Amino acid sequence: MKQRSAFIEKIKKYLEKRKNDIEGQLSKQTHEKLTDGVVQDTADEVQSLSMENLQSSLQRTELDELHLIDDALARIGRSEYGICIDCSEPISEKRLEIFPYAARCIVCQEAVEH
């Protein structure tokens, strides 16, 4: 049990660092201008729109990850982290190392995806 607590504390520190990193990236992207607002020609306009779409997509991905991190940190706070939300069995440490946001064991996750 002591080993599991140390493992969860290690994951918690990783999640908190990742959360801070993402929040910093999102803040930077929010204040960053992709173009100078001057469109030279149609190709420039297309490139500008493509860059804006890419940035928007990246922000959505980072926001999704941020929500997963917040959920995982909340489960840690409630001492529910590492326990499958469906079957209440422990989630393997290997799975949590690879996907620290996991809320389900691999068996239950596969069942949800099919």
C-alpha positions as a Markdown table, in Angstrom:
| # | Residue | x | y | z |
|---|---|---|---|---|
| 1 | Met | 0.0 | 0.0 | 0.0 |
| 2 | Lys | 2.9 | 2.3 | 0.8 |
| 3 | Gln | 4.4 | 1.6 | -2.6 |
| 4 | Arg | 1.1 | 2.5 | -4.3 |
| 5 | Ser | 0.9 | 5.8 | -2.4 |
| 6 | Ala | 4.4 | 6.7 | -3.5 |
| 7 | Phe | 3.4 | 5.8 | -7.1 |
| 8 | Ile | 0.3 | 8.0 | -6.9 |
| 9 | Glu | 2.2 | 10.9 | -5.5 |
| 10 | Lys | 4.7 | 10.6 | -8.4 |
| 11 | Ile | 1.8 | 10.7 | -10.8 |
| 12 | Lys | 0.2 | 13.7 | -9.0 |
| 13 | Lys | 3.4 | 15.7 | -9.4 |
| 14 | Tyr | 3.6 | 14.8 | -13.1 |
| 15 | Leu | 0.0 | 15.8 | -13.6 |
| 16 | Glu | 0.4 | 19.1 | -11.8 |
| 17 | Lys | 3.5 | 19.9 | -13.9 |
| 18 | Arg | 1.8 | 19.0 | -17.1 |
| 19 | Lys | -1.2 | 21.1 | -16.1 |
| 20 | Asn | 1.0 | 24.1 | -15.5 |
| 21 | Asp | 2.8 | 23.5 | -18.8 |
| 22 | Ile | -0.5 | 23.4 | -20.7 |
| 23 | Glu | -1.9 | 26.4 | -19.0 |
| 24 | Gly | 1.3 | 28.3 | -19.9 |
| 25 | Gln | 1.0 | 27.2 | -23.5 |
| 26 | Leu | -2.6 | 28.2 | -23.8 |
| 27 | Ser | -1.9 | 31.6 | -22.2 |
| 28 | Lys | 1.0 | 32.2 | -24.7 |
| 29 | Gln | -1.2 | 31.1 | -27.7 |
| 30 | Thr | -4.0 | 33.4 | -26.6 |
| 31 | His | -1.7 | 36.4 | -26.7 |
| 32 | Glu | 0.2 | 35.4 | -29.8 |
| 33 | Lys | -0.8 | 36.8 | -33.2 |
| 34 | Leu | -0.4 | 34.4 | -36.1 |
| 35 | Thr | -0.4 | 37.1 | -38.8 |
| 36 | Asp | 0.1 | 40.8 | -39.0 |
| 37 | Gly | -3.4 | 41.3 | -40.4 |
| 38 | Val | -2.1 | 42.2 | -43.8 |
| 39 | Val | -3.1 | 39.7 | -46.5 |
| 40 | Gln | -0.9 | 39.9 | -49.6 |
| 41 | Asp | -2.9 | 37.5 | -51.8 |
| 42 | Thr | -5.2 | 34.5 | -51.9 |
| 43 | Ala | -2.4 | 32.1 | -51.0 |
| 44 | Asp | -1.5 | 34.2 | -48.0 |
| 45 | Glu | -5.1 | 34.3 | -46.9 |
| 46 | Val | -5.4 | 30.5 | -47.3 |
| 47 | Gln | -2.2 | 29.9 | -45.3 |
| 48 | Ser | -3.4 | 32.3 | -42.6 |
| 49 | Leu | -6.7 | 30.5 | -42.3 |
| 50 | Ser | -4.9 | 27.1 | -42.2 |
| 51 | Met | -2.7 | 28.4 | -39.4 |
| 52 | Glu | -5.6 | 29.7 | -37.4 |
| 53 | Asn | -7.5 | 26.4 | -37.8 |
| 54 | Leu | -4.4 | 24.4 | -36.8 |
| 55 | Gln | -3.9 | 26.6 | -33.7 |
| 56 | Ser | -7.6 | 26.3 | -32.8 |
| 57 | Ser | -7.3 | 22.5 | -33.1 |
| 58 | Leu | -4.2 | 22.4 | -30.9 |
| 59 | Gln | -5.9 | 24.5 | -28.3 |
| 60 | Arg | -8.9 | 22.1 | -28.3 |
| 61 | Thr | -6.5 | 19.2 | -27.8 |
| 62 | Glu | -4.8 | 20.9 | -25.0 |
| 63 | Leu | -8.1 | 21.9 | -23.3 |
| 64 | Asp | -9.2 | 18.3 | -23.6 |
| 65 | Glu | -6.0 | 17.1 | -21.9 |
| 66 | Leu | -6.4 | 19.8 | -19.3 |
| 67 | His | -9.9 | 18.4 | -18.5 |
| 68 | Leu | -8.5 | 14.9 | -18.2 |
| 69 | Ile | -5.8 | 16.1 | -15.8 |
| 70 | Asp | -8.3 | 18.0 | -13.7 |
| 71 | Asp | -10.4 | 14.9 | -13.4 |
| 72 | Ala | -7.4 | 12.7 | -12.5 |
| 73 | Leu | -6.3 | 15.3 | -9.8 |
| 74 | Ala | -9.8 | 15.4 | -8.4 |
| 75 | Arg | -9.8 | 11.5 | -8.2 |
| 76 | Ile | -6.5 | 11.7 | -6.4 |
| 77 | Gly | -8.0 | 14.3 | -4.0 |
| 78 | Arg | -10.9 | 12.0 | -3.2 |
| 79 | Ser | -8.5 | 9.0 | -2.9 |
| 80 | Glu | -10.2 | 7.3 | -5.8 |
| 81 | Tyr | -7.3 | 7.5 | -8.3 |
| 82 | Gly | -6.2 | 4.3 | -9.8 |
| 83 | Ile | -9.6 | 2.6 | -9.1 |
| 84 | Cys | -11.8 | 1.8 | -12.2 |
| 85 | Ile | -14.9 | 3.9 | -12.2 |
| 86 | Asp | -16.9 | 1.0 | -13.7 |
| 87 | Cys | -15.8 | -2.2 | -11.9 |
| 88 | Ser | -14.0 | -0.6 | -8.8 |
| 89 | Glu | -10.9 | -2.8 | -9.4 |
| 90 | Pro | -7.4 | -1.3 | -9.3 |
| 91 | Ile | -6.1 | 0.1 | -12.6 |
| 92 | Ser | -2.6 | -1.4 | -13.3 |
| 93 | Glu | 0.3 | 0.9 | -12.6 |
| 94 | Lys | 1.6 | 0.1 | -16.1 |
| 95 | Arg | -1.6 | 1.6 | -17.6 |
| 96 | Leu | -1.4 | 4.6 | -15.3 |
| 97 | Glu | 2.2 | 5.2 | -16.3 |
| 98 | Ile | 1.3 | 5.2 | -20.0 |
| 99 | Phe | -2.0 | 7.0 | -19.6 |
| 100 | Pro | -2.1 | 8.8 | -16.2 |
| 101 | Tyr | -5.6 | 10.1 | -16.8 |
| 102 | Ala | -7.1 | 6.7 | -17.0 |
| 103 | Ala | -10.4 | 6.4 | -15.1 |
| 104 | Arg | -11.1 | 2.8 | -16.2 |
| 105 | Cys | -9.1 | -0.4 | -16.2 |
| 106 | Ile | -8.2 | -1.8 | -19.6 |
| 107 | Val | -11.0 | -4.3 | -19.7 |
| 108 | Cys | -13.7 | -1.8 | -18.9 |
| 109 | Gln | -12.2 | 0.8 | -21.3 |
| 110 | Glu | -12.2 | -1.8 | -24.1 |
| 111 | Ala | -15.9 | -2.6 | -23.3 |
| 112 | Val | -16.7 | 1.2 | -23.6 |
| 113 | Glu | -15.0 | 1.5 | -26.9 |
| 114 | His | -16.8 | -1.4 | -28.5 |
